[in-house]
Amino acid sequence: MAMFRECPLPSGIPGKLWLHSMPGRNEDWESFSESARAAQIGGIACMTSREEIADKSPSYSEALAGAIVPCQVIEFAIPPGGVPDDAGAFSHFLESLIKILREGQGVLVHCTGGVGRTGFVAICLLHSLGLSLEDATTRVKEAGSGPETEEQLRYLSEHLSEITQP
């Protein structure tokens, strides 16, 4: 399915979590759209700014501007190698992704390369679904992503208790 990498969710969660690079960056837009529909993706968690998208994936930028993305896009820009600057807003962002997963749909998490910010957010999401930091980190690493900076690692250890578990 394109370059989507599945990251196992805790038992009892009917959706699927997919990790990926920026849509349209490493595949043509039509291939991405077909794969997203086949994977029943109900939401794309986008950690990149619109400027970064325009620079790295013009086809994705055009799809966003023309509202032709095959599902909803939930944006929460985090700078490369960075962390959220508002824990409350980030918690709300995670809750919106959890809702999609609990409805049995897929969530695709992406940054530019699909590694650092993608892994960071996936760990936070899995933790919010009840996994320990260690278990969440293991699952994300096995799917090919994970935090890339000391700042991201520090945020995980210091802030995960602030992220409420629904």
Residue frames as a rotation matrix with the C-alpha (Angstrom) as fourth column:
MET 1
0.584 0.812 0.000 0.00
0.812 -0.584 0.000 0.00
0.000 0.000 -1.000 0.00
ALA 2
0.769 -0.421 0.480 2.19
-0.161 -0.856 -0.492 2.83
0.618 0.301 -0.726 -1.28
MET 3
-0.361 -0.921 -0.145 4.81
0.059 0.133 -0.989 3.44
0.931 -0.366 0.007 1.38
PHE 4
0.382 0.576 0.722 2.37
-0.731 -0.290 0.618 3.26
0.565 -0.764 0.310 4.30
ARG 5
-0.649 -0.574 -0.499 3.77
-0.057 0.691 -0.721 1.48
0.758 -0.439 -0.481 7.35
GLU 6
0.457 0.887 -0.065 1.28
-0.042 0.095 0.995 0.05
0.889 -0.452 0.081 9.81
CYS 7
-0.743 -0.562 0.364 1.87
-0.376 -0.099 -0.921 0.65
0.554 -0.821 -0.138 13.51
PRO 8
-0.376 0.643 -0.667 -0.13
0.548 0.735 0.399 -1.75
0.747 -0.216 -0.629 15.70
LEU 9
-0.177 0.462 0.869 -2.75
-0.619 -0.739 0.267 -0.19
0.766 -0.490 0.417 17.95
PRO 10
-0.823 -0.012 0.568 -3.75
-0.516 0.437 -0.737 -1.45
-0.239 -0.900 -0.365 21.40
SER 11
-0.816 0.576 -0.032 -6.39
0.526 0.766 0.369 -4.19
0.238 0.284 -0.929 21.38
GLY 12
-0.119 0.897 -0.426 -9.95
0.846 -0.133 -0.516 -2.95
-0.520 -0.421 -0.743 21.24
ILE 13
-0.130 0.031 -0.991 -9.20
-0.317 -0.948 0.012 -0.02
-0.940 0.315 0.133 18.91
PRO 14
0.455 0.461 0.762 -10.87
0.400 0.659 -0.637 -0.82
-0.796 0.594 0.115 15.57
GLY 15
0.925 -0.097 -0.368 -9.00
-0.348 -0.606 -0.715 1.62
-0.154 0.789 -0.594 13.31
LYS 16
0.545 -0.821 0.173 -5.50
0.839 0.536 -0.096 1.39
-0.013 0.197 0.980 11.89
LEU 17
0.706 -0.444 -0.552 -2.51
-0.171 -0.863 0.475 3.65
-0.688 -0.241 -0.685 12.37
TRP 18
0.663 -0.483 0.571 -0.30
0.743 0.330 -0.583 4.26
0.093 0.811 0.578 9.36
LEU 19
0.322 -0.668 -0.671 3.05
0.101 -0.681 0.726 6.08
-0.941 -0.302 -0.152 9.26
HIS 20
0.527 -0.042 0.849 4.21
0.845 0.130 -0.519 7.73
-0.088 0.991 0.104 6.04
SER 21
-0.712 -0.681 -0.171 6.33
0.610 -0.721 0.330 10.41
-0.348 0.130 0.928 4.47
MET 22
-0.452 0.541 -0.709 4.64
-0.354 -0.838 -0.415 13.51
-0.819 0.063 0.571 3.10
PRO 23
0.295 0.646 0.704 1.89
0.464 0.548 -0.696 12.47
-0.836 0.532 -0.138 0.65
GLY 24
0.974 0.156 0.165 2.92
0.208 -0.325 -0.923 12.94
-0.090 0.933 -0.349 -2.96
ARG 25
0.512 -0.848 -0.132 6.57
-0.742 -0.515 0.430 13.39
-0.433 -0.122 -0.893 -2.09
ASN 26
-0.565 -0.779 0.273 7.72
-0.584 0.611 0.534 9.86
-0.582 0.143 -0.800 -2.95
GLU 27
-0.568 0.460 0.683 4.78
0.687 0.722 0.085 8.74
-0.453 0.518 -0.726 -5.09
ASP 28
-0.851 0.335 0.405 2.47
0.085 -0.672 0.735 10.39
0.519 0.660 0.543 -7.58
TRP 29
-0.723 0.579 0.377 -0.69
-0.681 -0.503 -0.532 11.95
-0.119 -0.642 0.758 -6.17
GLU 30
0.185 0.848 -0.496 -3.08
-0.856 0.387 0.342 9.47
0.482 0.362 0.798 -7.80
SER 31
-0.163 -0.322 -0.933 -1.19
0.116 0.933 -0.342 6.49
0.980 -0.164 -0.115 -6.34
PHE 32
-0.981 -0.184 0.061 -1.30
-0.025 -0.192 -0.981 8.08
0.192 -0.964 0.184 -2.90
SER 33
-0.424 0.893 0.148 -5.04
-0.905 -0.412 -0.104 8.81
-0.032 -0.178 0.983 -3.19
GLU 34
0.244 0.488 -0.838 -5.83
-0.543 0.785 0.299 5.26
0.803 0.382 0.456 -4.33
SER 35
-0.476 -0.510 -0.716 -3.78
0.306 0.667 -0.679 3.79
0.824 -0.543 -0.161 -1.47
ALA 36
-0.941 0.163 0.296 -5.44
-0.337 -0.520 -0.785 6.10
0.026 -0.838 0.544 1.07
ARG 37
-0.003 0.994 -0.113 -8.89
-0.977 0.021 0.213 5.01
0.214 0.111 0.971 -0.09
ALA 38
0.176 0.023 -0.984 -7.89
-0.197 0.980 -0.012 1.32
0.965 0.196 0.177 -0.06
ALA 39
-0.715 -0.530 -0.456 -6.51
0.357 0.284 -0.890 1.68
0.601 -0.799 -0.014 3.49
GLN 40
0.316 0.942 -0.114 -9.79
0.693 -0.147 0.706 3.33
0.648 -0.302 -0.699 4.58
ILE 41
-0.706 -0.610 -0.358 -7.94
0.703 -0.546 -0.456 6.35
0.083 -0.574 0.815 5.89
GLY 42
0.393 0.919 -0.004 -10.40
0.888 -0.378 0.263 8.70
0.240 -0.107 -0.965 7.54
GLY 43
0.990 -0.073 -0.119 -7.87
-0.028 -0.938 0.345 11.30
-0.137 -0.338 -0.931 8.61
ILE 44
0.303 -0.941 0.153 -4.40
0.642 0.082 -0.763 12.52
0.705 0.329 0.629 7.77
ALA 45
0.822 -0.175 -0.542 -2.40
0.407 -0.485 0.774 13.91
-0.399 -0.857 -0.327 10.69
CYS 46
0.518 -0.585 0.624 -0.16
0.562 -0.317 -0.764 16.54
0.645 0.746 0.165 9.10
MET 47
0.558 -0.401 -0.726 2.77
0.690 -0.262 0.675 17.85
-0.461 -0.878 0.130 11.16
THR 48
-0.516 -0.794 0.321 4.21
0.833 -0.378 0.403 20.07
-0.198 0.475 0.857 8.44
SER 49
-0.253 0.373 -0.893 3.50
-0.018 -0.924 -0.381 23.70
-0.967 -0.081 0.240 7.64
ARG 50
0.777 0.586 0.231 1.81
0.267 0.025 -0.963 24.65
-0.570 0.810 -0.137 4.39
GLU 51
0.595 -0.642 -0.484 5.09
-0.784 -0.595 -0.175 26.29
-0.175 0.484 -0.858 3.32
GLU 52
-0.413 -0.750 0.516 7.00
-0.614 0.648 0.451 23.05
-0.673 -0.131 -0.728 3.90
ILE 53
0.130 0.559 0.819 4.35
0.351 0.746 -0.566 21.14
-0.927 0.361 -0.099 1.95
ALA 54
0.922 0.239 -0.304 4.53
-0.153 -0.497 -0.854 23.57
-0.355 0.834 -0.422 -0.99
ASP 55
0.211 -0.944 -0.254 8.32
-0.955 -0.255 0.153 23.19
-0.209 0.210 -0.955 -1.05
LYS 56
-0.620 -0.575 0.533 8.50
-0.559 0.801 0.214 19.39
-0.550 -0.166 -0.818 -0.69
SER 57
-0.687 0.450 0.570 5.30
0.586 0.807 0.069 18.12
-0.430 0.381 -0.818 -2.36
PRO 58
-0.885 0.322 -0.335 3.65
-0.427 -0.848 0.313 20.48
-0.184 0.420 0.889 -4.83
SER 59
-0.584 0.710 -0.394 0.99
-0.031 0.465 0.885 17.88
0.811 0.529 -0.249 -5.69
TYR 60
-0.319 0.435 -0.842 -0.08
0.928 0.322 -0.185 17.62
0.190 -0.841 -0.507 -2.04
SER 61
-0.784 -0.025 -0.621 -0.08
0.246 -0.930 -0.273 21.39
-0.570 -0.367 0.735 -1.75
GLU 62
-0.832 0.490 -0.259 -2.35
-0.473 -0.384 0.793 21.64
0.289 0.782 0.551 -4.80
ALA 63
-0.411 0.694 -0.591 -4.65
0.430 0.719 0.546 18.91
0.804 -0.030 -0.594 -3.43
LEU 64
-0.468 0.204 -0.859 -4.97
0.841 -0.193 -0.505 20.76
-0.269 -0.960 -0.082 -0.12
ALA 65
-0.863 0.093 -0.497 -5.65
-0.149 -0.986 0.073 24.07
-0.483 0.137 0.865 -1.86
GLY 66
-0.656 0.610 -0.444 -8.24
-0.581 -0.033 0.813 22.45
0.482 0.791 0.376 -4.12
ALA 67
-0.212 0.553 0.806 -9.80
-0.867 0.274 -0.417 20.39
-0.452 -0.787 0.421 -1.31
ILE 68
0.489 0.360 -0.794 -9.32
-0.746 0.645 -0.167 17.14
0.452 0.674 0.584 -3.26
VAL 69
-0.725 -0.657 0.208 -7.57
-0.657 0.568 -0.495 15.14
0.207 -0.496 -0.844 -0.54
PRO 70
-0.372 0.626 -0.686 -9.47
-0.119 0.700 0.704 11.81
0.921 0.343 -0.186 -0.17
CYS 71
0.201 0.439 -0.876 -10.15
0.865 0.339 0.369 12.35
0.459 -0.832 -0.311 3.57
GLN 72
0.972 0.148 0.181 -9.99
0.049 -0.884 0.464 15.03
0.229 -0.443 -0.867 6.23
VAL 73
-0.024 -1.000 -0.003 -6.60
0.543 -0.010 -0.840 16.56
0.839 -0.022 0.543 6.99
ILE 74
0.938 0.233 -0.256 -5.94
0.331 -0.389 0.859 17.54
0.100 -0.891 -0.443 10.59
GLU 75
0.288 -0.867 0.408 -3.04
0.298 -0.323 -0.898 19.95
0.910 0.380 0.165 10.70
PHE 76
0.977 -0.162 -0.137 -0.73
0.081 -0.310 0.947 20.55
-0.196 -0.937 -0.290 13.65
ALA 77
0.629 -0.770 0.107 2.53
-0.001 -0.139 -0.990 22.01
0.777 0.623 -0.088 12.37
ILE 78
0.829 -0.554 -0.075 5.62
0.148 0.087 0.985 21.13
-0.539 -0.828 0.154 14.38
PRO 79
0.556 -0.673 -0.489 9.00
-0.829 -0.490 -0.268 22.47
-0.059 0.554 -0.830 13.21
PRO 80
0.561 -0.420 -0.713 11.49
-0.110 0.816 -0.568 19.86
0.820 0.397 0.412 11.92
GLY 81
-0.393 -0.749 -0.533 13.07
0.381 0.395 -0.836 18.19
0.837 -0.532 0.130 14.96
GLY 82
-0.731 0.104 0.675 10.79
-0.498 -0.758 -0.421 20.18
0.468 -0.644 0.606 17.23
VAL 83
-0.751 0.532 -0.391 7.93
0.660 0.606 -0.444 19.64
0.000 -0.591 -0.806 19.64
PRO 84
0.198 0.896 0.397 4.48
0.736 -0.404 0.544 21.17
0.648 0.185 -0.739 20.17
ASP 85
-0.792 -0.479 0.378 4.52
0.156 -0.758 -0.634 24.60
0.590 -0.443 0.675 21.76
ASP 86
-0.341 0.762 0.551 1.02
-0.915 -0.404 -0.008 24.24
0.217 -0.507 0.834 23.24
ALA 87
-0.990 -0.115 0.076 0.38
-0.133 0.944 -0.301 21.01
-0.037 -0.308 -0.951 25.20
GLY 88
-0.345 0.935 0.081 -3.36
-0.116 0.043 -0.992 21.70
-0.932 -0.351 0.093 25.46
ALA 89
0.295 0.410 -0.863 -3.79
-0.877 -0.243 -0.415 22.22
-0.380 0.879 0.288 21.72
PHE 90
-0.580 -0.577 -0.575 -1.66
-0.743 0.664 0.083 19.14
0.333 0.475 -0.814 21.07
SER 91
-0.861 0.334 0.383 -3.86
-0.022 0.728 -0.685 17.06
-0.508 -0.598 -0.620 23.39
HIS 92
0.136 0.948 -0.289 -6.93
-0.412 -0.211 -0.887 18.26
-0.901 0.239 0.361 21.47
PHE 93
-0.009 -0.267 -0.964 -5.22
-0.998 0.068 -0.009 17.30
0.067 0.961 -0.267 18.19
LEU 94
-0.922 -0.379 -0.083 -4.56
-0.367 0.921 -0.134 13.78
0.127 -0.093 -0.988 19.54
GLU 95
-0.503 0.812 0.296 -8.18
-0.070 0.303 -0.950 13.47
-0.861 -0.499 -0.096 20.71
SER 96
0.292 0.613 -0.735 -9.39
-0.801 -0.263 -0.537 14.22
-0.522 0.745 0.414 17.17
LEU 97
-0.374 -0.501 -0.780 -7.18
-0.824 0.565 0.033 11.41
0.425 0.656 -0.625 15.83
ILE 98
-0.951 0.048 0.304 -8.37
-0.157 0.775 -0.612 9.00
-0.265 -0.630 -0.730 18.53
LYS 99
-0.063 0.996 -0.065 -11.99
-0.491 -0.087 -0.867 9.69
-0.869 -0.023 0.495 17.55
ILE 100
0.217 0.081 -0.973 -11.24
-0.970 0.126 -0.205 8.61
0.106 0.989 0.106 13.97
LEU 101
-0.729 -0.575 -0.371 -9.49
-0.520 0.818 -0.247 5.44
0.446 0.013 -0.895 15.14
ARG 102
-0.796 0.476 0.374 -12.34
-0.151 0.442 -0.884 4.55
-0.586 -0.760 -0.280 17.52
GLU 103
0.225 0.879 -0.421 -14.76
-0.719 -0.142 -0.680 4.91
-0.657 0.456 0.600 14.59
GLY 104
0.448 -0.089 0.890 -12.84
0.273 0.961 -0.041 2.12
-0.851 0.261 0.455 12.85
GLN 105
0.985 -0.134 0.106 -11.09
0.057 -0.329 -0.943 4.27
0.161 0.935 -0.316 10.27
GLY 106
0.274 -0.960 -0.059 -7.42
0.954 0.279 -0.113 4.66
0.125 -0.025 0.992 9.54
VAL 107
0.921 -0.183 -0.344 -5.22
-0.091 -0.959 0.267 7.56
-0.379 -0.214 -0.900 10.53
LEU 108
0.484 -0.810 0.330 -2.13
0.783 0.232 -0.577 8.35
0.391 0.538 0.747 8.48
VAL 109
0.785 -0.327 -0.527 0.53
0.176 -0.697 0.695 10.33
-0.594 -0.638 -0.489 10.37
HIS 110
0.438 -0.671 0.598 3.13
0.857 0.111 -0.504 12.20
0.272 0.733 0.624 8.33
CYS 111
0.394 -0.434 -0.810 5.84
0.079 -0.862 0.500 14.83
-0.916 -0.261 -0.305 8.46
THR 112
0.337 -0.310 -0.889 8.29
-0.907 -0.360 -0.219 15.30
-0.253 0.880 -0.402 5.60
GLY 113
-0.468 -0.661 -0.586 10.30
-0.781 0.620 -0.075 12.08
0.413 0.423 -0.807 5.72
GLY 114
0.483 0.773 -0.411 7.93
-0.433 0.619 0.655 10.06
0.761 -0.138 0.634 7.90
VAL 115
-0.111 -0.627 -0.771 10.44
0.488 0.642 -0.591 9.49
0.866 -0.442 0.235 10.70
GLY 116
-0.859 -0.493 -0.137 11.01
0.341 -0.351 -0.872 12.06
0.382 -0.796 0.469 13.46
ARG 117
-0.728 0.647 0.226 7.87
-0.683 -0.656 -0.320 14.13
-0.059 -0.388 0.920 13.91
THR 118
0.059 0.740 -0.670 5.81
-0.629 0.548 0.551 11.22
0.775 0.389 0.498 12.62
GLY 119
-0.239 -0.238 -0.941 7.29
0.412 0.853 -0.320 8.89
0.879 -0.464 -0.106 15.23
PHE 120
-0.989 -0.137 0.058 7.00
0.021 -0.520 -0.854 11.49
0.147 -0.843 0.517 17.97
VAL 121
-0.405 0.910 0.092 3.28
-0.908 -0.412 0.081 12.00
0.111 -0.051 0.993 17.30
ALA 122
0.123 0.441 -0.889 2.62
-0.341 0.860 0.380 8.27
0.932 0.257 0.256 16.89
ILE 123
-0.656 -0.404 -0.638 4.19
0.452 0.466 -0.761 7.60
0.605 -0.787 -0.123 20.32
CYS 124
-0.925 0.350 0.148 2.03
-0.358 -0.672 -0.648 10.31
-0.127 -0.652 0.747 21.89
LEU 125
-0.125 0.922 -0.367 -1.06
-0.892 0.057 0.448 8.90
0.434 0.383 0.815 20.17
LEU 126
-0.043 0.054 -0.998 -0.36
0.070 0.996 0.051 5.33
0.997 -0.068 -0.046 21.32
HIS 127
-0.913 -0.297 -0.282 0.28
0.306 -0.039 -0.951 6.57
0.271 -0.954 0.127 24.85
SER 128
-0.682 0.719 0.134 -3.04
-0.729 -0.654 -0.204 8.42
-0.060 -0.237 0.970 24.77
LEU 129
0.183 0.728 -0.661 -4.65
-0.685 0.576 0.446 5.10
0.706 0.371 0.604 23.83
GLY 130
0.864 0.288 0.414 -3.25
-0.502 0.414 0.759 3.49
0.047 -0.864 0.502 26.97
LEU 131
0.659 -0.685 -0.310 0.19
0.501 0.707 -0.498 2.13
0.560 0.173 0.810 26.09
SER 132
0.600 -0.590 -0.541 3.21
0.443 -0.318 0.838 2.81
-0.666 -0.743 0.071 28.25
LEU 133
0.599 -0.482 -0.639 5.90
-0.677 -0.732 -0.082 5.08
-0.429 0.481 -0.765 26.84
GLU 134
-0.444 -0.831 0.336 8.15
-0.536 0.547 0.643 2.04
-0.718 0.105 -0.688 26.42
ASP 135
-0.203 0.439 0.875 5.55
0.538 0.797 -0.275 -0.05
-0.818 0.416 -0.398 24.56
ALA 136
0.819 0.531 -0.218 4.51
0.157 -0.572 -0.805 2.88
-0.552 0.625 -0.551 22.37
THR 137
0.289 -0.809 -0.511 8.13
-0.808 -0.492 0.323 3.64
-0.513 0.320 -0.797 21.48
THR 138
-0.545 -0.486 0.683 8.83
-0.139 0.856 0.499 -0.01
-0.827 0.177 -0.534 20.63
ARG 139
0.225 0.723 0.653 5.83
0.636 0.399 -0.660 -0.25
-0.739 0.564 -0.370 18.30
VAL 140
0.889 0.108 -0.445 6.73
-0.184 -0.806 -0.562 2.97
-0.420 0.582 -0.697 16.52
LYS 141
-0.058 -0.982 -0.177 10.40
-0.790 -0.063 0.610 1.99
-0.610 0.176 -0.772 16.12
GLU 142
-0.443 -0.064 0.894 9.37
0.229 0.956 0.182 -1.40
-0.867 0.285 -0.409 14.72
ALA 143
0.582 0.712 0.392 7.27
0.625 -0.084 -0.776 0.49
-0.520 0.697 -0.494 12.15
GLY 144
0.036 -0.725 0.688 10.34
0.979 -0.111 -0.168 2.50
0.198 0.680 0.706 11.11
SER 145
0.281 0.078 0.956 9.86
0.101 -0.993 0.052 5.84
0.954 0.083 -0.287 12.89
GLY 146
0.370 -0.111 -0.922 10.85
0.924 0.143 0.354 7.49
0.092 -0.983 0.156 16.14
PRO 147
0.947 -0.044 -0.317 11.96
0.052 -0.957 0.286 10.74
-0.316 -0.288 -0.904 17.73
GLU 148
0.560 -0.762 0.325 15.14
0.645 0.155 -0.748 12.16
0.519 0.629 0.578 16.18
THR 149
-0.091 -0.597 0.797 16.15
-0.105 -0.790 -0.604 14.89
0.990 -0.138 0.010 18.63
GLU 150
-0.812 -0.255 -0.526 16.92
0.495 0.179 -0.850 15.29
0.310 -0.950 -0.019 22.32
GLU 151
-0.825 0.548 0.135 14.14
-0.563 -0.784 -0.260 17.88
-0.037 -0.291 0.956 22.47
GLN 152
0.005 0.851 -0.525 11.59
-0.689 0.383 0.615 15.32
0.724 0.359 0.588 21.27
LEU 153
-0.218 -0.155 -0.964 12.85
0.401 0.886 -0.233 12.68
0.890 -0.437 -0.131 23.71
ARG 154
-0.976 -0.169 -0.135 12.75
0.196 -0.426 -0.883 15.17
0.092 -0.889 0.449 26.59
TYR 155
-0.519 0.852 0.073 9.21
-0.822 -0.521 0.231 16.23
0.235 0.060 0.970 25.69
LEU 156
0.057 0.547 -0.835 8.04
-0.235 0.821 0.521 12.62
0.970 0.167 0.175 25.71
SER 157
-0.411 -0.283 -0.867 9.47
0.662 0.561 -0.497 11.94
0.626 -0.778 -0.043 29.16
GLU 158
-0.975 -0.056 -0.217 8.32
0.196 -0.682 -0.705 15.25
-0.108 -0.729 0.676 30.66
HIS 159
-0.692 0.698 -0.185 4.92
-0.710 -0.704 -0.001 15.83
-0.130 0.131 0.983 29.04
LEU 160
-0.680 0.489 -0.547 3.21
-0.061 0.706 0.706 12.52
0.731 0.513 -0.450 28.41
SER 161
-0.696 0.453 -0.556 1.57
0.706 0.296 -0.643 12.69
-0.126 -0.841 -0.527 31.82
GLU 162
-0.649 0.452 -0.612 -0.14
-0.255 -0.887 -0.384 15.92
-0.717 -0.093 0.691 30.62
ILE 163
-0.660 0.433 -0.614 -1.67
-0.634 0.118 0.764 14.10
0.403 0.894 0.197 27.65
THR 164
-0.221 0.660 0.718 -4.93
-0.815 0.279 -0.508 12.75
-0.535 -0.698 0.476 28.98
GLN 165
-0.999 -0.018 -0.049 -5.97
-0.039 0.880 0.474 9.22
0.035 0.475 -0.879 28.23
PRO 166
-0.401 0.916 -0.015 -9.63
-0.842 -0.362 0.401 9.17
0.362 0.173 0.916 27.10
